[in-house]
Amino acid sequence: MSTPPADPHAPQDAQDPLSRERAHLGSSRAALRAMREDVENLDITDVTANWVNAAVLQHQIDERIKALADLSHTPLFFGRLDYLHAPGADKAEGAEGERFYIGRRHVHDAEGDPMVIDWRAPVSQPFYRASKKDPMDVGLRRRFGYTSGDLTAYEDEHLSDPSEAAATSKLLQQEIERPRVGPMRDIVATIQPEQDEIVRSGLTGSVCVQGGPGTGKTAVGLHRVAYLLYAHRERLARTGTLVIGPNKSFMHYIEQVLPALGELEVKQATVDDLVAHVEVRGTDDATAAVVKGDARMAEVLRRAVRSHVTLPTEGVVVVRGSRRWRVPAYELETIVGELLDRDIRYGAAREALPQRIAHAVLVQMERSGEAPDDRVQDAVARNTAVKAAVKAIWPPVDPAKLVLRLLTDADFLAVHADGILDEDEQKEILWSKPVRSVKSAKWSPADAVLIDEATDLVQRTHSLGHVVLDEAQDLSPMQYRAVGRRCTTGSATVLGDLAQGTTPWATRSWDEALAHLGKGDAVIEELTAGFRVPTDVITYASRLLPHIAPGLTPVASVRENPGFFEVRPTTADEQVVDACEELLRNEGSIGLIAADARIPALTEALTAAGLTYLGPGEETTAQTRLTLVPASLAKGLEYDYVVLDEPQAVVDGEPDERTGLRRLYVALTRAVSGLTVTHAAPLPQQLS
């Protein structure tokens, strides 16, 4: 293994490997600029039939130009593979191997020859998977080190040389531990074999990834989307992709990962965004939220929707010209019964009913010697008498009004929840005050999910080609159903950690969660190697695991650097600020995490000390590197250094001890390089 001095001003000697690699980087950047200019110079004036086609084509061109942007501080390639033989050649023939530079996107020269290979291409896979035991026909794997976009070092592994012992990559460790300011970065240069296996799994199957703090599950999910778009671009361009996260702060934190990989079309949303049929202005207590989030509510809603169907007691008389055609009540009842038995969506059945009635009329016409066609059937279906019958038998249902009635009409709820919810559960979800209308109602997040379920019972929800669901352990069964509706004909990647479930309805097992999602056949993978959290920090946090997730495998840090860790007793908020100031002397981002109730006091202390700070989700800069984070919003975020204020207050801020300890586990595991725990009150006994 060789690592030359990291000198950006090394002499450009033709025999100097580092100089040659820098020259290739320069040539590759020039080639990428040429590719972008070629697209910018396209003239589409005479190639489209109309202005609509021209607008669509121009949009595609604009997106292509964005995808070809050269990000100056992002390495264009990060590795190199020297194959022993040409890919696909017979090794016995001794065909000379090829050299490939592995990077974030494909780059070719003016002749079309590749200068950088996309990391997702099959030929790039050995960069992540090859080893001494299985070199995958790779003679040499080279990793590159960068400083602010400049290539400064390289490191070689001769995989086919038995005399060279396997060793941990120093550059790999440096990249993992590199200080972070700004949004989440991609991990394309540091993907590990077990992560790569998940990233490259097929589109048709769903995957659930259980991973503790720092195992890279979020990054794996995002890179899986990027890989699937590369391998199945045409199909996913038609069906769409979606990344779902727990809150706006988290979504803002991860939003730059996919664009950095050249993927600009992936939509991002929270579950609340998906079900935003009404304005959410209210909240539920924990007990009511648990009942509303229970999967049994789906059957209550189904019963309530179907209750609007009324079996006919009178026939329908259709007048056409001088003829009158009568469909008797018993025949209408048969038609309605058949539609109910098919259990299709309420709205689809309602649309089918007038056509079924019209068909019954056409049968009578044919028996009388007439020869009606489809136009006649459509006309009969639009007949006033038929419309009136449909309205009486199968009236339209407004999902929000239906849910409002269930939550405000005790008798209506009792009828449809009979045998499903007991009396106490029904009382928990009933609103104490009457509400005049849907608009005036103070809907809660759980209510919005119920309306989404009812909406799907009436009209089918559009399904996407692939959905990534992150921090999934916090979803209720009804929320899982809401997400599952968005990928009924597609696949899903589910990411989470059972130990970090901090809602009263948190997932108890992935098998149960996947069943609610409609992906019971998903493969469950577990990531246990920790790349982000230092050894001393994860060891301390893992003391909580027996109390919050017994039986779950603790994360084992693979970091050689044990990290900085300190537990510091304090007597005043000013000492918490002092801890932040000490950590700000280091390079990188700082997170001050505290119980939500402690945020006002710490805000005052930071302001008095003249320290500028950001809120969670706001992008850190070189000038402002400190973020004040309520513990309730810390999930999924990471900082180089963390000051965790008053662990017992974090626990006490939750409705029960187990949820509080899980919230504390999340807060303890946000640090990449160091953690300072400050406390005036005694620490939770579980940390002793």
C-alpha positions, -999 to 999 in steps of 0.1 A, spaced: 0 0 0 15 34 -10 4 68 0 24 97 -14 27 130 3 -5 150 1 11 179 -17 -13 197 -41 17 215 -57 37 183 -65 58 186 -97 41 175 -128 66 147 -136 52 123 -162 65 94 -140 48 107 -109 16 87 -103 -1 115 -84 6 140 -111 -8 116 -137 -40 111 -117 -44 149 -113 -39 152 -151 -67 127 -156 -89 146 -132 -83 178 -152 -90 161 -185 -122 145 -170 -135 178 -158 -128 193 -192 -147 164 -209 -176 169 -185 -177 206 -194 -177 197 -231 -206 173 -225 -226 200 -208 -218 225 -236 -230 200 -262 -263 198 -245 -265 236 -240 -259 241 -277 -287 218 -289 -310 235 -314 -346 222 -311 -362 248 -333 -372 224 -361 -374 191 -343 -408 193 -326 -443 192 -340 -458 218 -317 -451 241 -287 -462 214 -262 -436 190 -275 -410 218 -276 -417 227 -239 -414 191 -228 -381 186 -248 -367 219 -234 -375 208 -199 -356 175 -205 -327 194 -218 -326 218 -188 -327 188 -165 -298 172 -184 -278 204 -181 -284 204 -143 -273 167 -141 -241 175 -159 -230 202 -134 -195 199 -122 -195 204 -84 -161 220 -77 -158 207 -41 -171 172 -50 -145 147 -64 -154 137 -100 -139 102 -93 -128 86 -61 -114 53 -71 -97 33 -99 -99 -4 -108 -72 -22 -128 -87 -54 -142 -64 -84 -149 -84 -92 -180 -109 -75 -202 -144 -78 -188 -162 -107 -206 -130 -121 -221 -118 -156 -217 -91 -154 -190 -73 -183 -206 -66 -162 -236 -47 -137 -215 -67 -107 -228 -51 -75 -214 -72 -59 -186 -86 -24 -186 -85 5 -162 -116 22 -150 -120 54 -129 -150 51 -106 -170 83 -99 -204 98 -93 -214 100 -129 -203 88 -164 -179 111 -183 -167 104 -218 -143 122 -242 -150 136 -276 -147 101 -292 -171 86 -267 -145 67 -248 -152 66 -210 -130 87 -188 -151 81 -156 -175 52 -150 -207 57 -130 -204 40 -96 -236 21 -104 -224 4 -135 -217 -34 -133 -180 -29 -140 -178 -6 -109 -192 -32 -85 -158 -48 -76 -147 -14 -62 -171 -22 -33 -171 -60 -33 -136 -72 -42 -114 -86 -15 -83 -107 -10 -105 -138 -8 -124 -128 -39 -105 -103 -60 -132 -104 -88 -104 -103 -114 -92 -70 -101 -54 -66 -98 -53 -32 -82 -79 -10 -64 -69 26 -59 -86 50 -36 -81 88 -39 -79 114 -12 -91 149 -18 -89 183 0 -115 209 -12 -119 191 -45 -81 188 -52 -67 153 -55 -40 151 -28 -33 114 -22 -39 79 -33 -38 45 -17 -34 11 -35 -45 -24 -27 -30 -52 -48 -59 -77 -45 -42 -104 -65 -9 -102 -47 -9 -129 -19 23 -114 -3 5 -81 5 -15 -84 37 -50 -70 39 -52 -37 58 -77 -11 67 -78 18 43 -66 50 59 -82 71 32 -115 53 38 -113 61 75 -104 97 68 -134 101 45 -158 86 70 -144 108 98 -141 140 76 -157 170 94 -191 179 81 -206 213 76 -238 217 56 -263 190 46 -259 153 46 -232 140 21 -234 110 -1 -213 79 9 -206 68 -26 -169 66 -20 -172 46 13 -200 21 6 -192 -12 23 -198 -47 8 -229 -54 30 -243 -20 22 -236 -24 -15 -255 -57 -16 -286 -38 -4 -280 -9 -27 -279 -31 -58 -308 -54 -49 -334 -56 -76 -364 -34 -83 -391 -60 -80 -384 -70 -44 -389 -49 -13 -362 -46 13 -363 -37 50 -331 -25 66 -328 -26 104 -298 -6 114 -286 10 146 -271 45 148 -242 52 124 -247 21 103 -255 42 72 -291 29 66 -304 63 54 -275 67 30 -280 31 18 -317 39 11 -308 70 -9 -281 53 -29 -305 24 -36 -328 49 -52 -300 63 -73 -290 28 -83 -325 18 -93 -329 49 -114 -297 40 -132 -307 3 -138 -344 9 -145 -346 45 -156 -372 41 -183 -396 22 -161 -392 45 -131 -394 76 -152 -430 64 -160 -440 53 -125 -421 77 -103 -400 74 -71 -405 89 -37 -384 93 -5 -404 96 27 -388 110 59 -400 118 94 -401 156 94 -391 188 74 -358 192 92 -347 157 82 -359 161 46 -339 194 43 -308 176 58 -308 148 32 -321 167 1 -287 173 -15 -276 136 -15 -294 126 -47 -287 157 -67 -250 152 -59 -253 118 -76 -270 134 -106 -306 124 -97 -329 154 -98 -364 139 -103 -369 120 -70 -397 135 -50 -393 139 -12 -421 142 14 -432 134 49 -461 111 57 -481 142 67 -475 156 33 -489 125 17 -522 127 36 -527 164 35 -563 163 24 -573 187 53 -555 214 72 -540 199 105 -545 223 134 -551 200 163 -534 172 183 -544 140 200 -534 127 234 -513 96 232 -542 72 240 -565 86 212 -536 87 187 -529 50 194 -565 40 187 -567 61 156 -535 47 143 -546 11 149 -551 -10 118 -586 -20 131 -597 15 121 -594 5 84 -623 -20 89 -644 7 108 -639 30 79 -647 3 53 -680 -5 71 -689 32 73 -683 38 36 -703 8 25 -732 17 49 -741 45 24 -753 18 -1 -791 13 2 -808 -17 -15 -835 -5 -39 -872 -9 -30 -885 4 -64 -877 -3 -100 -863 22 -125 -884 32 -156 -865 46 -186 -884 64 -212 -870 65 -248 -893 79 -274 -926 62 -272 -912 31 -253 -909 26 -216 -884 2 -202 -886 -10 -166 -858 -26 -145 -876 -42 -115 -864 -37 -79 -853 -74 -76 -830 -70 -107 -815 -38 -93 -809 -56 -60 -790 -83 -78 -769 -58 -97 -761 -39 -64 -753 -72 -46 -729 -83 -73 -710 -49 -71 -708 -53 -33 -696 -88 -35 -668 -77 -58 -655 -54 -30 -642 -29 -55 -637 7 -45 -668 26 -36 -663 52 -64 -655 26 -90 -687 7 -82 -707 39 -82 -695 46 -117 -702 11 -128 -738 10 -115 -755 32 -142 -738 12 -169 -751 -21 -153 -786 -6 -152 -783 5 -188 -771 -29 -198 -802 -45 -183 -823 -20 -203 -804 -30 -235 -811 -67 -229 -848 -59 -229 -844 -39 -261 -827 -67 -278 -854 -92 -267 -880 -69 -283 -861 -69 -316 -841 -37 -314 -804 -36 -321 -790 -10 -297 -753 -1 -297 -728 13 -272 -740 48 -278 -775 38 -268 -762 22 -236 -743 54 -227 -774 75 -233 -795 52 -211 -768 54 -184 -771 92 -185 -809 91 -183 -825 112 -156 -843 83 -140 -811 62 -139 -791 90 -124 -818 95 -97 -817 58 -89 -779 57 -86 -780 87 -63 -805 70 -41 -788 36 -41 -751 45 -42 -748 82 -31 -714 100 -33 -692 99 -2 -670 127 10 -641 111 29 -635 140 52 -673 143 61 -674 106 67 -645 107 92 -659 138 108 -692 120 114 -674 90 129 -655 113 153 -686 133 164 -716 110 161 -714 84 189 -742 63 175 -727 62 140 -693 52 154 -709 26 177 -726 9 148 -695 6 126 -670 -1 154 -692 -28 169 -670 -58 177 -639 -39 166 -634 -11 192 -646 -15 228 -666 13 245 -636 29 261 -617 30 228 -647 46 211 -649 72 238 -612 80 234 -615 90 198 -649 109 200 -646 146 200 -661 163 231 -674 194 212 -696 194 181 -680 208 149 -699 227 122 -680 217 91 -649 200 77 -631 234 74 -637 245 110 -626 211 125 -593 210 142 -580 179 125 -550 160 141 -523 142 121 -540 109 129 -573 122 116 -557 131 83 -544 95 79 -580 83 85 -593 106 58 -566 92 35 -577 57 42 -613 67 35 -603 85 3 -586 53 -9 -618 33 -2 -636 57 -25 -610 62 -52 -578 43 -58 -545 60 -47 -519 65 -74 -490 39 -70 -454 47 -76 -426 25 -89 -405 27 -58 -408 43 -23 -381 47 3 -395 50 38 -369 62 64 -372 63 102 -401 38 97 -401 26 133 -421 56 144 -451 49 121 -485 37 132 -502 8 114 -525 32 96 -496 53 85 -479 22 71 -511 15 51 -510 51 38 -474 46 26 -482 11 12 -510 26 -9 -483 46 -27 -465 15 -38 -491 -12 -43 -478 -20 -78 -442 -10 -70 -415 -19 -44 -403 -3 -12 -371 2 8 -379 4 45 -353 19 68 -353 21 106 -341 10 140 -365 -6 165 -345 9 194 -352 44 181 -390 42 181 -402 72 201 -439 73 195 -465 55 217 -474 34 186 -438 26 176 -432 -5 156 -428 -36 177 -415 -59 149 -406 -55 113 -427 -85 103 -458 -67 117 -449 -34 101 -443 -49 67 -476 -67 68 -494 -33 74 -474 -19 45 -485 -47 22 -450 -59 17 -450 -90 39 -426 -108 15 -399 -81 19 -364 -93 28 -352 -80 62 -315 -71 63 -296 -60 95 -267 -36 95 -246 -38 127 -213 -22 117 -211 14 129 -192 38 106 -204 71 121 -206 69 159 -172 66 177 -166 35 198 -167 51 232 -200 70 224 -218 40 210 -206 18 239 -221 43 264 -254 46 245 -257 8 242 -262 6 279 -298 16 272 -305 -13 247 -315 -39 273 -342 -15 285 -355 -2 252 -350 -31 227 -339 -63 244 -325 -89 220 -314 -63 194 -278 -66 183 -257 -37 195 -239 -16 169 -202 -25 168 -181 6 158 -155 -1 131 -138 33 137 -102 31 147 -105 65 163 -124 60 197 -136 96 195 -140 122 222 -164 114 251 -170 132 284 -196 133 311 -195 167 328 -215 177 359 -228 213 357 -245 238 380 -256 265 355 -266 269 319 -235 290 313 -214 259 318 -234 242 290 -225 271 267 -189 268 278 -189 231 266 -202 243 232 -175 270 230 -148 244 237 -160 221 209 -163 250 185 -125 253 187 -125 220 167 -132 218 130 -168 207 120 -204 211 131 -217 212 167 -251 201 178 -265 212 212 -293 187 219 -317 192 248 -351 182 260 -377 204 243 -386 221 276 -350 232 281 -347 250 247 -360 284 259 -334 285 288 -306 274 265 -316 299 239 -313 327 265 -279 314 276 -265 312 241 -278 347 232 -263 361 264 -230 346 255 -231 361 220 -231 327 203 -249 325 170 -267 293 163 -292 277 139 -323 256 142 -325 219 131 -326 216 93 -310 250 87 -277 246 68 -246 251 88 -218 273 73 -182 279 81 -193 310 100 -222 294 119 -215 258 129 -236 255 161 -272 241 159 -296 241 189 -317 209 185 -348 199 205 -345 162 213 -378 155 195 -362 166 162 -328 150 166 -336 118 149 -317 112 116 -294 142 121 -257 141 127 -230 165 139 -192 162 143 -195 171 180 -226 170 202 -233 185 236 -262 166 252 -278 186 280 -296 169 309 -303 133 299 -329 129 326 -349 158 313 -349 141 278 -364 110 295 -389 130 315 -401 148 284 -418 117 271 -451 102 283 -435 70 296 -400 59 306 -394 35 278 -401 61 251 -380 86 271 -350 62 271 -354 56 234 -354 94 228 -323 96 249 -307 68 229 -313 88 197 -298 120 212 -267 101 225 -259 88 190 -259 119 169 -221 125 172 -195 116 146 -163 126 164 -171 135 200 -198 138 227 -200 159 259 -229 150 283 -237 178 307 -260 174 337 -270 191 369 -296 165 378 -286 129 384 -282 107 352 -308 81 345 -299 49 364 -299 29 331 -267 48 322 -249 39 354 
